[in-house]
Amino acid sequence: MEDVVIVGAGIAGLATSLGLLRLGVSSVVLESADSLRTSGSALGIWSNGWRALDAIGVGHILRAKYNKLSGIVITSVSSGVQTAELPFRDSHTQGGDLEFRCVNRRVLLETLANELPIGTIRYSSKVVHIQSEDHAKSIHLSDGTVLETKVLIGCDGVNSVVSKFLGFSTPAYAGRTSVRGFVNFQDGHGLEAKFFQFFGKGVRFGVIPCDDYAVYWFITFRPSSLEKEMVEDPAKVKQLVLSKLGKVSDKIMRVFEETELENMVCAPLRFRYPWEMLWGNISKDNICVIGDALHPLTPDIAQGGCSALEDSVILVRLLARALKRNDEGNEHHAITEALEKFARERRWRCFDLISTSYIVGYIQQSDGVLLQFF
Ligand SMILES: Cc1cc2nc3c(=O)[nH]c(=O)nc-3n(C[C@H](O)[C@H](O)[C@H](O)COP(=O)(O)OP(=O)(O)OC[C@H]3O[C@@H](n4cnc5c(N)ncnc54)[C@H](O)[C@@H]3O)c2cc1C
């Protein structure tokens, strides 16, 4: 009988396992792949994500590797004209800076995993079925192994088996596709430490320097039926991306042109309808879900990973308190209460993030005359 089983060794799963460890609770992390899944190249982490990384004691390791960006520069895809430049300031902390850095996904996952005791992550352990027997939960793996646990936390991403078990529906297709890429310039990229964002003509793309050499980029668009066929072939995807850039500077164009095909990932965007956050079972008995398993959102406000980190810290604090009560008889009740409290705390936050992200993407990626003018 394990105390805590976490399904998925992504950002949410590893942060949760590490957070619990910091509070003296050990856990097992089941990962279907045979190693850490590092596709997706990089992601932007905002202040809320950094606060969570600080809480679990790894913020300083990552800060030392990635440049803090000073602001965002917005350019119209139609005209090539810069339309706005905004510093990263936090309106809630009276002029304090917002912290935004772009972190390599592999480095983030490895940093979290390296802090865990050897054996915590069990690779090639795909969860296929969950069974509820009284207070314990049985977790069935594809190789026939069965584990029992007092607490089950689903961190298994957008196709989560745990959220299905809790009654959530399959996330919806947002009608948009994303391509993400990563490029390393031996001689330095020469870009300022700013987030360069472009939108108009039905596309939205961004270029974000990580350090002095590495640059991450993304583009989202609504694919036509012809384009849907092209996304199967990386060479065609690159052609498609280049054709959508409009008027950009040579430095920005170089970022896309010099990206190797194997450093690009193309994926349809999916999200969960926000109202599911209000009446869905975020927790049930001693099971709960967090991260993309709970609230997959479109990437338009760069909050999927950051909010997964928030989820982890909040859940860990509640759960560790429940597990460390010296009251064996009431342990199950304390766990259930902790998970219910987590669900209450997160419901509206997740509703807000999914809705805001969807609306921002809808406006920025519109090719309608009115919305483009707006
Ligand atoms: C184009 C794009 C850009 C983005 N940009 C940003 C950004 O700038 N900032 C940001 O904060 N977020 C961003 N995100 C969102 C972010 O990538 C996700 O929200 C984040 O990765 C979610 O982490 P997770 O741990 O919940 O899920 P995942 O990263 O999906 O991890 C789930 C893990 O569970 C494993 N798993 C799945 N099923 C099983 C099973 N049955 N058994 C065992 N293991 C299983 C998987 O192999 C995987 O390792 C972006 C997303 C997209 C699509």
The ligand as an SDF file (V2000), in Angstrom:
LIG
                    3D

 53 58  0  0  0  0  0  0  0  0999 V2000
    1.7320   25.4260  -28.0650 C   0  0  0  0  0  0  0  0  0  0  0  0
    1.7750   25.4030  -26.5650 C   0  0  0  0  0  0  0  0  0  0  0  0
    2.5130   26.3610  -25.8930 C   0  0  0  0  0  0  0  0  0  0  0  0
    2.5290   26.4000  -24.4920 C   0  0  0  0  0  0  0  0  0  0  0  0
    3.2160   27.3770  -23.8610 N   0  0  0  0  0  0  0  0  0  0  0  0
    3.1760   27.4720  -22.5140 C   0  0  0  0  0  0  0  0  0  0  0  0
    3.8710   28.5200  -21.8410 C   0  0  0  0  0  0  0  0  0  0  0  0
    4.5420   29.3580  -22.4560 O   0  0  0  0  0  0  0  0  0  0  0  0
    3.7760   28.5830  -20.4810 N   0  0  0  0  0  0  0  0  0  0  0  0
    3.0430   27.6660  -19.7570 C   0  0  0  0  0  0  0  0  0  0  0  0
    2.9850   27.7860  -18.5360 O   0  0  0  0  0  0  0  0  0  0  0  0
    2.4020   26.6550  -20.3650 N   0  0  0  0  0  0  0  0  0  0  0  0
    2.4520   26.5310  -21.7210 C   0  0  0  0  0  0  0  0  0  0  0  0
    1.8050   25.5030  -22.3560 N   0  0  0  0  0  0  0  0  0  0  0  0
    1.0510   24.5270  -21.5480 C   0  0  0  0  0  0  0  0  0  0  0  0
    1.9550   23.4910  -20.8710 C   0  0  0  0  0  0  0  0  0  0  0  0
    2.7720   22.8760  -21.8290 O   0  0  0  0  0  0  0  0  0  0  0  0
    1.0940   22.4370  -20.1940 C   0  0  0  0  0  0  0  0  0  0  0  0
    0.0680   23.0560  -19.4790 O   0  0  0  0  0  0  0  0  0  0  0  0
    1.9310   21.5960  -19.2300 C   0  0  0  0  0  0  0  0  0  0  0  0
    2.9080   20.8750  -19.9330 O   0  0  0  0  0  0  0  0  0  0  0  0
    1.0200   20.6430  -18.4660 C   0  0  0  0  0  0  0  0  0  0  0  0
    1.8110   19.8200  -17.6340 O   0  0  0  0  0  0  0  0  0  0  0  0
    1.1960   18.4860  -17.0240 P   0  0  0  0  0  0  0  0  0  0  0  0
    2.2570   17.9370  -16.1480 O   0  0  0  0  0  0  0  0  0  0  0  0
   -0.1400   18.7560  -16.4480 O   0  0  0  0  0  0  0  0  0  0  0  0
    0.9330   17.5290  -18.2810 O   0  0  0  0  0  0  0  0  0  0  0  0
    1.9680   16.8940  -19.3170 P   0  0  0  0  0  0  0  0  0  0  0  0
    3.1290   17.7980  -19.5280 O   0  0  0  0  0  0  0  0  0  0  0  0
    1.1610   16.5250  -20.5190 O   0  0  0  0  0  0  0  0  0  0  0  0
    2.4790   15.5730  -18.6020 O   0  0  0  0  0  0  0  0  0  0  0  0
    1.6680   14.4330  -18.5020 C   0  0  0  0  0  0  0  0  0  0  0  0
    2.5610   13.2170  -18.2910 C   0  0  0  0  0  0  0  0  0  0  0  0
    1.7290   12.0930  -17.9800 O   0  0  0  0  0  0  0  0  0  0  0  0
    2.1690   10.9700  -18.7230 C   0  0  0  0  0  0  0  0  0  0  0  0
    0.9970   10.0880  -18.9140 N   0  0  0  0  0  0  0  0  0  0  0  0
   -0.0800   10.3140  -19.6920 C   0  0  0  0  0  0  0  0  0  0  0  0
   -0.9500    9.3000  -19.5850 N   0  0  0  0  0  0  0  0  0  0  0  0
   -0.4130    8.3960  -18.7310 C   0  0  0  0  0  0  0  0  0  0  0  0
   -0.8370    7.1360  -18.2240 C   0  0  0  0  0  0  0  0  0  0  0  0
   -2.0120    6.5920  -18.5970 N   0  0  0  0  0  0  0  0  0  0  0  0
   -0.0270    6.4820  -17.3590 N   0  0  0  0  0  0  0  0  0  0  0  0
    1.1550    7.0170  -16.9630 C   0  0  0  0  0  0  0  0  0  0  0  0
    1.6040    8.2100  -17.4290 N   0  0  0  0  0  0  0  0  0  0  0  0
    0.8370    8.9040  -18.2870 C   0  0  0  0  0  0  0  0  0  0  0  0
    2.7080   11.5750  -20.0250 C   0  0  0  0  0  0  0  0  0  0  0  0
    3.6000   10.7070  -20.6890 O   0  0  0  0  0  0  0  0  0  0  0  0
    3.3740   12.8550  -19.5250 C   0  0  0  0  0  0  0  0  0  0  0  0
    4.7060   12.6460  -19.1770 O   0  0  0  0  0  0  0  0  0  0  0  0
    1.7930   25.4320  -23.7490 C   0  0  0  0  0  0  0  0  0  0  0  0
    1.0880   24.4340  -24.4210 C   0  0  0  0  0  0  0  0  0  0  0  0
    1.0690   24.4120  -25.8260 C   0  0  0  0  0  0  0  0  0  0  0  0
    0.2890   23.3480  -26.5300 C   0  0  0  0  0  0  0  0  0  0  0  0
  1  2  1  0
  2  3  1  0
  2 52  2  0
  3  4  2  0
  4  5  1  0
  4 50  1  0
  5  6  2  0
  6  7  1  0
  6 13  1  0
  7  8  2  0
  7  9  1  0
  9 10  1  0
 10 11  2  0
 10 12  1  0
 12 13  2  0
 13 14  1  0
 14 15  1  0
 14 50  1  0
 15 16  1  0
 16 17  1  0
 16 18  1  0
 18 19  1  0
 18 20  1  0
 20 21  1  0
 20 22  1  0
 22 23  1  0
 23 24  1  0
 24 25  2  0
 24 26  1  0
 24 27  1  0
 27 28  1  0
 28 29  2  0
 28 30  1  0
 28 31  1  0
 31 32  1  0
 32 33  1  0
 33 34  1  0
 33 48  1  0
 34 35  1  0
 35 36  1  0
 35 46  1  0
 36 37  1  0
 36 45  1  0
 37 38  2  0
 38 39  1  0
 39 40  1  0
 39 45  2  0
 40 41  1  0
 40 42  2  0
 42 43  1  0
 43 44  2  0
 44 45  1  0
 46 47  1  0
 46 48  1  0
 48 49  1  0
 50 51  2  0
 51 52  1  0
 52 53  1  0
M  END
$$$$
